[in-house]
Amino acid sequence: MNLAATLSLYVARRFLGATFAMLAGLTLLVALFDFIELLRRAATRQDAGFALVASIAGLRLPFVALQIMPFAILLGGILAFWRLTRSSELIVARAAGISAWGFLSGPVAVALLFGVLGTAAVSPLSSAMLARAERLDYAYLRSSAGLTAIAGGRLWLRQADRALEAQGVAILSGRPVAARPADRIAGFAMTDVSLWRLSASDRPLARIEAPRARLLPGRWVLEDATTFQPGRPVGAPETLSFPTDLTPDRIEDSFASPDTLSFWALPGFIAVLEAAGFSAVRHQLHFQSLLALPVLAVAMALLAAGFSMRSSRRGGVAQMIGAGVAAGFALFVIDKITSEFGEAGTLPVELAAWAPTVAGLLLALALLLHLEDG
């Protein structure tokens, strides 16, 4: 093994240790604040104890780690490269004729591995645990209605039964009819509809079957509906009106959050949403962001190297490291801005997801080329 490869492995080990320590420290710090916020919300809930709050916070840990990973790579890389520069190890290596590209191959490979594992392995774990955490959150710490799910091509909706004097629940199931955007003005429609009405104690009150239902402002209109009630004969089919506070936009917004879906499950879910006539922009944007994560990890590693390998004898080390941290947070802000434009449809999804990553990579490469030339 030649000198450059040996040095690259040594730098990679230092980079891996610093990045892993930074990732663990930042994840625990953010999780602590999340845990405190959950305790504050649980203080007014008698059925939410310390164990439940700790479970929700623990289930969110992989999600928090995935969100923090790019910054952990940046800060861990800055720490590792600054230590190597301060001890003159990198300076001696470069004086021996080894370029920065030679010993950066190891850290770049480590960053790429972090990104690939985050996309392919941590994302499925994070989505499953976050979905469980959100179910517990909704069950014990929030009061919500209009929960939506898609299963087997059918849309399931849950809402309050406003037709009852006591607070009840209505569960509606049907197959969404794909509609053109202009048709949304006339109302959202479903076929093969089943409506279950339950009391506040979950006692079944009635079941309504209809071949078609339309969502109009403030009400569902069930066409040719047949009502089944315990102890009563089945009536003739008729058009029924059922009050609701749901709208097409609220139904669309209440779908599963992209963060609760695995990287491997997102393409199928996107196809189902589009087939049902809903917008899948948020899910497409999340999928493209996960695809870009390995490249973003590499960009952060190169940014860390470019902003922290300045010799301490030349001065301005603190300013360079501060500029590196500022560049990382600037990329974060740009990513949020482009994501908002992407969700609004102003930018194509691919451009909104990949633009900050590519910009960071180009900035890092330009900085390293300038450093080597200098």
MARFIFI-831866 format. One record per residue (C-alpha): residue number from 1; residue in three letters; chain; z, x, y. Coordinates in Angstrom, 3 decimals, always signed. Each point is the difference from the previous one (the first is absolute). Layout:
BEGIN
NODE    k    r  c        c3        c1        c2
NODE  NUM  Ala  A         Z         X         Y
...
//
This chain:
BEGIN
NODE    k    r  c        c3        c1        c2
NODE    1  Met  A    +0.000    +0.000    +0.000
NODE    2  Asn  A    -1.079    +1.474    +3.359
NODE    3  Leu  A    +2.161    +0.308    +3.073
NODE    4  Ala  A    -1.486    -3.019    +1.816
NODE    5  Ala  A    +0.651    -2.339    -2.962
NODE    6  Thr  A    +3.557    +1.282    -0.428
NODE    7  Leu  A    +0.723    -0.490    +3.696
NODE    8  Ser  A    -1.559    -3.465    -0.075
NODE    9  Leu  A    +2.290    -1.060    -2.861
NODE   10  Tyr  A    +3.024    +1.418    +1.813
NODE   11  Val  A    -0.863    -1.859    +3.225
NODE   12  Ala  A    -0.687    -3.168    -2.021
NODE   13  Arg  A    +3.477    +0.148    -1.553
NODE   14  Arg  A    +1.617    +0.423    +3.393
NODE   15  Phe  A    -2.123    -2.825    +1.398
NODE   16  Leu  A    +0.843    -2.274    -2.952
NODE   17  Gly  A    +3.743    +0.602    +0.349
NODE   18  Ala  A    +0.058    -0.629    +3.745
NODE   19  Thr  A    -2.206    -3.107    -0.259
NODE   20  Phe  A    +1.999    -1.515    -2.837
NODE   21  Ala  A    +3.279    +0.626    +1.845
NODE   22  Met  A    -1.410    -1.516    +3.191
NODE   23  Leu  A    -1.342    -3.017    -1.895
NODE   24  Ala  A    +3.348    -0.638    -1.694
NODE   25  Gly  A    +1.967    +0.467    +3.229
NODE   26  Leu  A    -2.224    -2.237    +2.148
NODE   27  Thr  A    -0.183    -2.684    -2.694
NODE   28  Leu  A    +3.780    -0.149    -0.336
NODE   29  Leu  A    +0.417    -0.053    +3.783
NODE   30  Val  A    -2.388    -2.927    +0.452
NODE   31  Ala  A    +1.516    -1.769    -3.025
NODE   32  Leu  A    +3.448    +0.342    +1.576
NODE   33  Phe  A    -1.121    -1.805    +3.169
NODE   34  Asp  A    -1.738    -2.631    -2.143
NODE   35  Phe  A    +3.205    -0.455    -2.007
NODE   36  Ile  A    +2.045    -0.453    +3.193
NODE   37  Glu  A    -2.467    -2.625    +1.258
NODE   38  Leu  A    +0.198    -1.861    -3.313
NODE   39  Leu  A    +3.802    +0.053    +0.180
NODE   40  Arg  A    -0.171    -1.494    +3.485
NODE   41  Arg  A    -2.265    -2.822    -1.199
NODE   42  Ala  A    +2.123    -0.614    -3.100
NODE   43  Ala  A    +3.187    -0.340    +2.044
NODE   44  Thr  A    -0.760    -3.692    +0.657
NODE   45  Arg  A    -0.968    -0.746    -3.619
NODE   46  Gln  A    +2.844    -0.821    -2.364
NODE   47  Asp  A    -2.104    +0.492    -3.156
NODE   48  Ala  A    -1.331    +3.425    +1.059
NODE   49  Gly  A    +2.427    +2.724    -1.041
NODE   50  Phe  A    +0.016    +3.775    +0.256
NODE   51  Ala  A    -1.661    +0.405    -3.424
NODE   52  Leu  A    -2.934    -2.218    +1.002
NODE   53  Val  A    -0.522    +1.883    +3.265
NODE   54  Ala  A    +0.145    +3.340    -1.827
NODE   55  Ser  A    -2.542    -1.293    -2.544
NODE   56  Ile  A    -2.461    -1.075    +2.699
NODE   57  Ala  A    +0.354    +3.323    +1.839
NODE   58  Gly  A    -0.445    +1.934    -3.251
NODE   59  Leu  A    -3.104    -1.971    -0.955
NODE   60  Arg  A    -1.573    +0.934    +3.335
NODE   61  Leu  A    +0.470    +3.754    -0.475
NODE   62  Pro  A    -3.453    +0.731    -1.542
NODE   63  Phe  A    -1.701    -1.983    +2.780
NODE   64  Val  A    +1.908    +1.940    +2.659
NODE   65  Ala  A    -0.855    +3.306    -1.694
NODE   66  Leu  A    -3.703    -0.916    -0.101
NODE   67  Gln  A    -0.019    -0.845    +3.701
NODE   68  Ile  A    +1.821    +3.204    +0.955
NODE   69  Met  A    -1.977    +2.340    -2.278
NODE   70  Pro  A    -2.579    +1.189    +2.613
NODE   71  Phe  A    +2.761    +0.859    +2.500
NODE   72  Ala  A    +2.059    +1.705    -2.704
NODE   73  Ile  A    -3.010    +2.182    -0.825
NODE   74  Leu  A    -0.480    +0.824    +3.677
NODE   75  Leu  A    +3.652    +0.780    +0.741
NODE   76  Gly  A    +0.601    +1.728    -3.334
NODE   77  Gly  A    -3.121    +2.100    +0.500
NODE   78  Ile  A    +1.038    +0.981    +3.516
NODE   79  Leu  A    +3.428    +1.035    -1.297
NODE   80  Ala  A    -1.439    +1.997    -2.920
NODE   81  Phe  A    -2.689    +1.811    +2.024
NODE   82  Trp  A    +2.388    +0.701    +2.883
NODE   83  Arg  A    +2.477    +1.627    -2.388
NODE   84  Leu  A    -2.755    +2.112    -1.581
NODE   85  Thr  A    -1.239    +1.049    +3.437
NODE   86  Arg  A    +3.494    +0.771    +1.302
NODE   87  Ser  A    +0.640    +2.261    -3.012
NODE   88  Ser  A    -3.377    +1.693    +0.711
NODE   89  Glu  A    -1.255    -0.754    -3.533
NODE   90  Leu  A    -3.150    -1.725    +1.214
NODE   91  Ile  A    -0.535    +2.619    +2.691
NODE   92  Val  A    +0.090    +2.789    -2.593
NODE   93  Ala  A    -2.347    -1.959    -2.265
NODE   94  Arg  A    -2.522    -0.440    +2.758
NODE   95  Ala  A    +0.334    +3.649    +0.963
NODE   96  Ala  A    -0.839    +0.851    -3.621
NODE   97  Gly  A    -3.316    -1.802    +0.382
NODE   98  Ile  A    +0.883    -3.393    -1.495
NODE   99  Ser  A    -1.347    -2.797    +2.187
NODE  100  Ala  A    +1.849    -3.219    +0.685
NODE  101  Trp  A    -2.500    -1.838    -2.202
NODE  102  Gly  A    +1.054    +2.195    -2.918
NODE  103  Phe  A    +3.698    -0.869    -0.062
NODE  104  Leu  A    -0.437    -3.582    +1.253
NODE  105  Ser  A    -1.820    -1.122    -3.129
NODE  106  Gly  A    +3.323    -0.424    -1.834
NODE  107  Pro  A    +1.689    -2.185    +2.662
NODE  108  Val  A    -3.191    -2.034    +0.387
NODE  109  Ala  A    -0.036    -0.626    -3.768
NODE  110  Val  A    +3.664    -1.068    +0.143
NODE  111  Ala  A    -0.702    -2.385    +2.897
NODE  112  Leu  A    -3.004    -1.426    -1.833
NODE  113  Leu  A    +2.165    -0.528    -3.084
NODE  114  Phe  A    +2.591    -1.819    +2.121
NODE  115  Gly  A    -2.719    -2.285    +1.376
NODE  116  Val  A    -1.606    -0.735    -3.380
NODE  117  Leu  A    +3.362    -0.743    -1.614
NODE  118  Gly  A    +0.929    -2.202    +2.949
NODE  119  Thr  A    -3.187    -2.046    -0.350
NODE  120  Ala  A    -0.308    -0.176    -3.781
NODE  121  Ala  A    +3.634    +0.052    -1.188
NODE  122  Val  A    +2.491    -0.697    +2.796
NODE  123  Ser  A    -2.018    -2.910    +1.428
NODE  124  Pro  A    +0.209    -2.152    -3.186
NODE  125  Leu  A    +3.728    +0.754    -0.322
NODE  126  Ser  A    +0.578    -0.644    +3.694
NODE  127  Ser  A    -1.900    -3.298    -0.024
NODE  128  Ala  A    +1.869    -1.357    -3.039
NODE  129  Met  A    +3.423    +0.968    +1.352
NODE  130  Leu  A    -0.796    -1.208    +3.527
NODE  131  Ala  A    -1.183    -3.370    -1.344
NODE  132  Arg  A    +3.318    -0.350    -1.839
NODE  133  Ala  A    +1.911    +0.998    +3.153
NODE  134  Glu  A    -1.873    -2.577    +2.089
NODE  135  Arg  A    +0.701    -2.745    -2.547
NODE  136  Leu  A    +3.713    +0.794    +0.202
NODE  137  Asp  A    -0.220    +0.182    +3.784
NODE  138  Tyr  A    -1.664    -3.409    +0.246
NODE  139  Ala  A    +2.381    -1.545    -2.537
NODE  140  Tyr  A    +3.274    +1.211    +1.536
NODE  141  Leu  A    -0.561    +1.271    +3.545
NODE  142  Arg  A    -2.790    -2.160    +1.419
NODE  143  Ser  A    -0.928    -3.644    +0.268
NODE  144  Ser  A    -3.717    -0.324    -0.607
NODE  145  Ala  A    -2.583    -2.570    -0.910
NODE  146  Gly  A    -3.714    -0.038    -0.647
NODE  147  Leu  A    +0.134    +2.684    -2.685
NODE  148  Thr  A    -3.472    +0.600    -1.358
NODE  149  Ala  A    -1.368    +1.514    -3.189
NODE  150  Ile  A    -3.278    +0.202    -1.858
NODE  151  Ala  A    +0.021    -0.114    -3.801
NODE  152  Gly  A    -2.834    -0.752    -2.397
NODE  153  Gly  A    -2.289    -0.917    +2.902
NODE  154  Arg  A    +2.436    -2.699    +1.188
NODE  155  Leu  A    +1.826    -0.014    +3.302
NODE  156  Trp  A    +3.717    -0.894    -0.074
NODE  157  Leu  A    +1.729    -1.187    +3.163
NODE  158  Arg  A    +3.656    -0.848    +0.582
NODE  159  Gln  A    +1.155    -1.963    +3.021
NODE  160  Ala  A    +2.793    -2.291    +1.146
NODE  161  Asp  A    -0.478    -3.655    -0.950
NODE  162  Arg  A    +0.112    -1.641    +3.405
NODE  163  Ala  A    -0.533    -3.449    -1.534
NODE  164  Leu  A    +3.530    +0.029    -1.430
NODE  165  Glu  A    +3.092    -0.893    +2.018
NODE  166  Ala  A    +1.935    +2.753    -1.787
NODE  167  Gln  A    -1.467    +3.476    -0.010
NODE  168  Gly  A    -2.341    +0.287    -3.002
NODE  169  Val  A    -2.753    +2.303    -1.170
NODE  170  Ala  A    -3.681    -0.622    -0.665
NODE  171  Ile  A    -2.081    +2.329    -2.154
NODE  172  Leu  A    -3.767    -0.271    +0.336
NODE  173  Ser  A    -2.522    +1.600    -2.346
NODE  174  Gly  A    -3.794    -0.020    +0.059
NODE  175  Arg  A    -3.190    +2.009    +0.063
NODE  176  Pro  A    -1.006    +1.021    +3.538
NODE  177  Val  A    -3.502    -0.912    +1.086
NODE  178  Ala  A    -1.803    +2.968    +1.526
NODE  179  Ala  A    -1.005    -1.063    +3.471
NODE  180  Arg  A    -2.008    +1.480    +2.819
NODE  181  Pro  A    +2.040    +1.092    +3.056
NODE  182  Ala  A    -1.373    -2.969    +1.986
NODE  183  Asp  A    +1.278    -2.434    -2.640
NODE  184  Arg  A    +3.616    +1.056    +0.604
NODE  185  Ile  A    +0.000    -2.258    +3.069
NODE  186  Ala  A    -0.465    -3.038    -2.255
NODE  187  Gly  A    +2.923    +1.017    -2.206
NODE  188  Phe  A    +0.793    +2.113    -3.043
NODE  189  Ala  A    -0.879    -1.655    -3.334
NODE  190  Met  A    +1.001    +0.318    -3.667
NODE  191  Thr  A    -1.202    -1.635    -3.202
NODE  192  Asp  A    +1.809    -0.918    -3.227
NODE  193  Val  A    +3.235    -0.508    +1.974
NODE  194  Ser  A    +3.492    -0.587    -1.405
NODE  195  Leu  A    +2.974    -0.811    +2.241
NODE  196  Trp  A    +3.587    +0.070    -1.284
NODE  197  Arg  A    +2.782    -1.510    +2.115
NODE  198  Leu  A    +3.530    +1.257    -0.726
NODE  199  Ser  A    +3.350    -1.013    +1.429
NODE  200  Ala  A    +2.406    +2.443    +1.631
NODE  201  Ser  A    +1.643    +0.420    -3.432
NODE  202  Asp  A    -3.407    +0.776    -1.602
NODE  203  Arg  A    -0.167    -3.427    -1.685
NODE  204  Pro  A    -3.654    -1.110    -0.492
NODE  205  Leu  A    -0.819    -3.076    +2.071
NODE  206  Ala  A    -3.745    -0.418    -0.367
NODE  207  Arg  A    -3.220    +1.707    -1.048
NODE  208  Ile  A    -3.280    -0.695    +1.764
NODE  209  Glu  A    -3.397    +0.937    -1.433
NODE  210  Ala  A    -3.128    +0.003    +2.167
NODE  211  Pro  A    -3.514    +1.381    -0.482
NODE  212  Arg  A    -0.076    +1.212    +3.613
NODE  213  Ala  A    +2.361    +0.618    +2.931
NODE  214  Arg  A    -0.695    +0.951    +3.592
NODE  215  Leu  A    +2.416    +1.652    +2.426
NODE  216  Leu  A    -0.260    -1.666    +3.391
NODE  217  Pro  A    +2.280    +0.596    +3.005
NODE  218  Gly  A    +3.512    -0.999    -1.096
NODE  219  Arg  A    -0.952    -1.574    -3.346
NODE  220  Trp  A    -1.603    +0.361    -3.393
NODE  221  Val  A    -2.552    -2.674    -0.870
NODE  222  Leu  A    -0.208    -0.515    -3.774
NODE  223  Glu  A    -3.123    -1.923    -1.026
NODE  224  Asp  A    +0.010    -2.349    -3.015
NODE  225  Ala  A    +3.594    +1.042    -0.718
NODE  226  Thr  A    +1.950    -1.346    -2.970
NODE  227  Thr  A    +3.812    -0.094    +0.273
NODE  228  Phe  A    +2.292    +0.411    -2.993
NODE  229  Gln  A    +3.668    -0.954    +0.491
NODE  230  Pro  A    +2.822    -0.289    -2.571
NODE  231  Gly  A    +0.571    -3.601    -1.090
NODE  232  Arg  A    -2.972    -1.390    +1.934
NODE  233  Pro  A    -3.519    -0.916    -1.126
NODE  234  Val  A    -2.911    +2.172    +1.037
NODE  235  Gly  A    -1.674    -1.380    +3.097
NODE  236  Ala  A    -3.698    -0.208    +0.783
NODE  237  Pro  A    -1.663    +3.047    +1.601
NODE  238  Glu  A    +0.269    -0.033    +3.787
NODE  239  Thr  A    -0.203    +2.291    +2.989
NODE  240  Leu  A    +3.425    +1.368    +0.893
NODE  241  Ser  A    +1.227    +1.832    +3.075
NODE  242  Phe  A    +2.765    +2.559    -0.487
NODE  243  Pro  A    +1.703    +1.600    +3.058
NODE  244  Thr  A    +0.030    +3.803    +0.295
NODE  245  Asp  A    +0.540    +2.765    +2.523
NODE  246  Leu  A    -2.436    +2.351    -1.737
NODE  247  Thr  A    -3.262    +1.157    +1.592
NODE  248  Pro  A    -2.875    +2.066    -1.455
NODE  249  Asp  A    +1.215    +3.015    +1.986
NODE  250  Arg  A    +3.575    -0.380    -1.276
NODE  251  Ile  A    -1.265    -0.283    -3.579
NODE  252  Glu  A    -2.056    +3.152    +0.424
NODE  253  Asp  A    +2.845    +1.908    +1.636
NODE  254  Ser  A    +2.429    -0.908    -2.790
NODE  255  Phe  A    -1.955    +1.716    -2.758
NODE  256  Ala  A    +1.603    +2.950    -1.732
NODE  257  Ser  A    +0.421    +2.926    +2.363
NODE  258  Pro  A    -2.407    +2.869    -0.755
NODE  259  Asp  A    +3.042    +2.264    -0.390
NODE  260  Thr  A    +1.179    -2.057    -2.997
NODE  261  Leu  A    -3.289    +0.511    -1.874
NODE  262  Ser  A    -0.771    +3.061    -2.100
NODE  263  Phe  A    -2.908    +2.247    +0.925
NODE  264  Trp  A    -1.579    -0.942    -3.329
NODE  265  Ala  A    +0.497    -3.752    +0.549
NODE  266  Leu  A    -1.348    -0.148    +3.561
NODE  267  Pro  A    -3.761    -0.160    -0.826
NODE  268  Gly  A    +0.481    -3.011    -2.282
NODE  269  Phe  A    +2.253    -1.788    +2.499
NODE  270  Ile  A    -2.518    +0.652    +2.793
NODE  271  Ala  A    -2.757    -1.533    -2.137
NODE  272  Val  A    +2.138    -3.106    -0.677
NODE  273  Leu  A    +0.818    -0.443    +3.698
NODE  274  Glu  A    -3.644    +0.294    +1.038
NODE  275  Ala  A    -1.104    -2.394    -2.753
NODE  276  Ala  A    +2.569    -2.522    +1.300
NODE  277  Gly  A    -1.439    +0.248    +3.501
NODE  278  Phe  A    +2.908    +1.947    +1.572
NODE  279  Ser  A    -0.103    +3.200    +1.996
NODE  280  Ala  A    +0.957    +3.129    -1.957
NODE  281  Val  A    -0.166    +2.420    +2.928
NODE  282  Arg  A    +3.705    +0.970    -0.171
NODE  283  His  A    -0.254    +0.740    -3.718
NODE  284  Gln  A    -3.275    +1.915    +0.390
NODE  285  Leu  A    +1.553    +2.070    +2.781
NODE  286  His  A    +3.038    +0.791    -2.151
NODE  287  Phe  A    -2.237    +0.968    -2.935
NODE  288  Gln  A    -2.069    +2.367    +2.166
NODE  289  Ser  A    +3.197    +1.507    +1.454
NODE  290  Leu  A    +1.241    +0.774    -3.517
NODE  291  Leu  A    -3.362    +1.591    -0.804
NODE  292  Ala  A    +0.321    +2.157    +3.123
NODE  293  Leu  A    +3.595    +1.062    -0.748
NODE  294  Pro  A    -0.901    +3.215    -1.953
NODE  295  Val  A    -2.292    +1.125    +2.828
NODE  296  Leu  A    +2.705    -0.830    +2.555
NODE  297  Ala  A    +2.502    +2.076    -1.988
NODE  298  Val  A    -2.367    +2.978    +0.077
NODE  299  Ala  A    -0.538    -0.464    +3.742
NODE  300  Met  A    +3.762    +0.009    +0.599
NODE  301  Ala  A    +0.432    +3.194    -2.034
NODE  302  Leu  A    -2.736    +1.750    +1.985
NODE  303  Leu  A    +1.452    -1.271    +3.285
NODE  304  Ala  A    +3.382    +1.411    -0.999
NODE  305  Ala  A    -1.571    +3.378    -0.710
NODE  306  Gly  A    -1.981    +0.067    +3.229
NODE  307  Phe  A    +2.984    -0.841    +2.193
NODE  308  Ser  A    +2.626    +2.208    -1.645
NODE  309  Met  A    -1.646    +3.324    -0.956
NODE  310  Arg  A    +0.132    +1.442    +3.500
NODE  311  Ser  A    +1.822    +3.320    +0.121
NODE  312  Ser  A    +3.433    -0.182    +1.627
NODE  313  Arg  A    -0.734    +3.207    +1.929
NODE  314  Arg  A    -2.763    -1.773    +1.917
NODE  315  Gly  A    +2.444    -2.653    +1.227
NODE  316  Gly  A    -0.512    -3.721    +0.343
NODE  317  Val  A    +1.008    -0.733    -3.592
NODE  318  Ala  A    +2.183    -2.955    +0.948
NODE  319  Gln  A    -2.786    -1.487    +2.094
NODE  320  Met  A    -2.496    +0.369    -2.854
NODE  321  Ile  A    +2.334    -1.650    -2.521
NODE  322  Gly  A    +0.735    -2.790    +2.474
NODE  323  Ala  A    -3.734    -0.470    +0.498
NODE  324  Gly  A    -0.418    -0.285    -3.780
NODE  325  Val  A    +2.620    -2.736    -0.231
NODE  326  Ala  A    -1.571    -1.778    +2.984
NODE  327  Ala  A    -3.447    +0.213    -1.619
NODE  328  Gly  A    +1.360    -1.616    -3.161
NODE  329  Phe  A    +1.546    -2.898    +1.888
NODE  330  Ala  A    -3.188    -0.342    +2.081
NODE  331  Leu  A    -1.944    -0.453    -3.227
NODE  332  Phe  A    +2.521    -2.661    -1.041
NODE  333  Val  A    -0.513    -1.891    +3.279
NODE  334  Ile  A    -3.784    +0.287    -0.280
NODE  335  Asp  A    +0.183    -1.279    -3.575
NODE  336  Lys  A    +1.989    -3.066    +1.119
NODE  337  Ile  A    -2.429    -0.680    +2.847
NODE  338  Thr  A    -3.094    +0.254    -2.209
NODE  339  Ser  A    +1.709    -2.194    -2.618
NODE  340  Glu  A    +0.532    -2.713    +2.618
NODE  341  Phe  A    -3.654    +0.219    +1.027
NODE  342  Gly  A    -0.992    -0.111    -3.673
NODE  343  Glu  A    +2.082    -3.123    -0.710
NODE  344  Ala  A    -1.461    -1.663    +3.083
NODE  345  Gly  A    -3.523    +0.746    -1.241
NODE  346  Thr  A    -0.852    +2.173    +3.008
NODE  347  Leu  A    -0.478    +3.081    -2.209
NODE  348  Pro  A    -1.419    +0.200    -3.528
NODE  349  Val  A    +2.767    +0.274    -2.596
NODE  350  Glu  A    -1.170    +3.402    -1.265
NODE  351  Leu  A    -0.140    +1.452    +3.523
NODE  352  Ala  A    +3.436    -1.395    +0.899
NODE  353  Ala  A    +1.590    +1.512    -3.125
NODE  354  Trp  A    -1.763    +3.357    -0.088
NODE  355  Ala  A    -0.415    +0.883    +3.694
NODE  356  Pro  A    +3.571    +1.331    +0.593
NODE  357  Thr  A    -0.074    +1.955    -3.276
NODE  358  Val  A    -3.351    +1.635    +0.746
NODE  359  Ala  A    +1.059    +0.710    +3.595
NODE  360  Gly  A    +3.173    +1.729    -1.195
NODE  361  Leu  A    -1.914    +2.047    -2.566
NODE  362  Leu  A    -2.561    +1.141    +2.566
NODE  363  Leu  A    +2.766    +0.892    +2.473
NODE  364  Ala  A    +1.803    +2.063    -2.641
NODE  365  Leu  A    -3.178    +1.828    -1.040
NODE  366  Ala  A    -0.914    +0.754    +3.614
NODE  367  Leu  A    +3.496    +1.352    +0.693
NODE  368  Leu  A    -0.046    +2.241    -3.097
NODE  369  Leu  A    -3.490    +1.299    +0.815
NODE  370  His  A    +1.223    +0.849    +3.514
NODE  371  Leu  A    +3.103    +1.671    -1.471
NODE  372  Glu  A    -2.016    +2.112    -2.403
NODE  373  Asp  A    -2.505    +0.974    +2.667
NODE  374  Gly  A    +2.839    +0.966    +2.301
//
